[in-house]
Amino acid sequence: MALRFMTKDLLIIFVKNLVLGKVKTRLAHALGKQVAFEIYRALLDLTRKATLDVKADVRIYYSDAIVEDGWPQVSKHIQKGNAIGERMMNAFKEGFETGYEQIILIGSDLPDMNLNLIEEGFKSLSEADCIFGPSADGGYYLVGLNRLHEFIFEDKPWSQPQLLEETLRELRSKNLKFKTLMTLNDIDTVEDLKTSNFFKSNFKLQAKLKAMS
């Protein structure tokens, strides 16, 4: 199948390879590796459906290895770097070097991700230097740039509640304009899971967790 290439916009999706015991590790610690594996597989499917009709080009960046897993008409890559910031920066750098003018990067564990959010993000990039989708834990589920600003990804408190706050403070200090989208909740902990609409509408998962308690 031919790949779509190229618009001025690029959507990058960071994906963890589906390996038992290596996805959703905090959930795995509480609920077991198999349950965590099934939850992440469901979240991957939701991400795939949410991005099927995006008008931008799409690149999937896998954590470890490229696999044939049902993502249609996309360019597939492997994340480069050690820390998450370095991996994201490298993905943006590759996109801009290819010639894209606006790039948005999202993860693949957000049950409420949808096409409208992504489209709003690209529209906002015509009016700001950076955009962020804040997550309820103080980080962000989406970051978009129309030019590479490496400092965004350097020396940041990854996985800490002050991540977005510190990033925005630095943007202000450099007089860069930013916009934020609506706040959403990703799923990293059991509490995140149980308060999500994803869980409340998944009766099979509810029954599985009830049987474990």
N, C-alpha and C positions, 0 to 999 in steps of 0.2 A: 504494500500500500504506500502511495506517495506521501511524503511529509509535506505539511503546509509550510511554505517559506516564500517570502517573508514579509511581514508587516513591519511597521515601525515599533510595534509593541511586543514585548515578550513576557510570558508568564512562566516563572520557574517554580516547580513543585519539588520540595525536598521529601524524599520517601525513604523509610527504613526498609531494608530487605526483610521479608517475612521469614524470620527464623525463630523457631521456638526458643524462648528464654532470652531473646535479644531485643524484643519489642515491648514497650510499655513496662519497663522493669519495676517501677514502683507499684504498678497494679499487680504485676506478677508476684511480687513479694507478699502482697496481701491476699490475692485471690488465686494464685497459682499460675504457672506458665501457660497452660492450655487456655484458660479463660482470657488472660491478657492477649494471647495470640489471636483468639477469635474476635476480641473487641477491636484490636488494631486492624484486622482484616476487614471488619465491617466499616471502620472509619475510612480506610483506604477506598472502599467501594463508594462511600458517600462523597469523598473528595473527587473521585473520578467522574461521578455523575454531575457534580456541581460545576465541573470545568469542561464538559464535553462541548458546549456551544460557545465557549469564549472566542472572541474575534481575534485575539492575539495569537502569535505563535506560542507553542508550548514546549518546554524542555523539562524532562524528568531527571532529577539528580538522585541516584540511588546511594545509599550509605556504603555499600560494599561491592556490589556486582550488578551489571546490567542483566535483566531477565525479561523474558517474554511473558507478560502478565496481563494483557488485555488493555493497556493504554493505547488508544488508537491515534494515528497520525501525529505522533510526537517524536521529538529528537531525544535520545536517551544518553545519559552521561553518568559518571561516577563522581561523587563529591571529593574534592581535593583539599587536604589540610587536616589538622588535628582538632583544634577546638571548633565549636560551631561557628563562631565569628569568622574564623579564617575560611571555613568552608563556604559560608555565605558570600563573603567578600570575593572569593575566587570565582564563584558562579556569576556574580554581577559583572566582574571584570571580563570574563569570557563573553558575556552577552553584549557589553558595550563595545568590546573589540570586534565583535562580529558585525556591528553596525546598528544595533537596536538603539532607539532613542528614549524609550520608557520601559522600565523593567519592574515587575512586581514579583516578589518571592513569598510563597506561602508554605506552611507545613502540611502534614496529611493526617492530623489527629484532631481536627476541629469539626464536630458534627454539624455545626450551624453555618459552615462556609457555603456561600451560594454565588451564583453568577452575578447578581445585582451588586454585591459587595465588590467583586473584582472589577466590574465595569465602572463603578463609582471611583474606585482607586485609580484607574487609568485616567478618568476625567479629571480627578483632583491633581494629577501630576502635571497637567497643563497649567496649573495655577500655583504650584508650590514646588520647592526643591525636593522634598521628601514627604512621604505619607506613611502612617503607621496604623495598624489595626490593633488597638490595645486589648490585651487579655486580662481577665479578672484577677490574675495572680501577680500583676505588675509588670509582666513582660509584654510581648506583642506576637500576634499570630500572622501578621502581614507587614511587609516593609516594601516600599516602592521608591525608586529613584529615577531621575532623569539625567543624572550624572554621578559618577562614582565618588563617594565621599568615604574614604577608607577608615577615617577615625570612628565612624559609626560602629564598626565591627572590631575595633581594637580596644583592649584594656577595659572591657565592660563586665559587669557582674552577672554573667549568664546564669539563668535559672534562679535568680534572686529577685525579690519583690521590688527592688528599686531600679531594675534594668531600664524600663522605659523612661522613668523620671530622670535618671542620669543622662540618658541619650538626648532627651529633649532639652535638658539644661545646656548641654554642650552645643546643640544646634543653635540655641538662642545666643550663646556667647560668640558664635561665629556669624551671627546675623543671617542665618539661613531660614527660609520660610518653610514651615511644615503644616500638614493637616492631619487630623486623626479621624478614623472611621468609628463606627459604633463598637462598643466594648463587647467582647464575646468570651466565653469560657471554654478553654480547651480541656482535654481529659487526661490528667496525669495521675490523679489520686482517686481513691475510692469515693471520697466526698465529692470530687468533681463529677465522677460518674453518676452517683445517685441523685445529684441535683440537676442533671442534664435531661433535656427532652428526649435525647437519644435513648437514655435508659428508661424513662417513663413510658416510652412507646414500644419498648422491646420486652414483650412479656416472656419470651423464652429466656432472655438474660436475667430478668427478675426472678424467674422460677429457679434458675441455676444458682443464683446468689442466695436465695432463700434456703435452698437445700443444703448449702454450705454452712449456714449459720447455726 
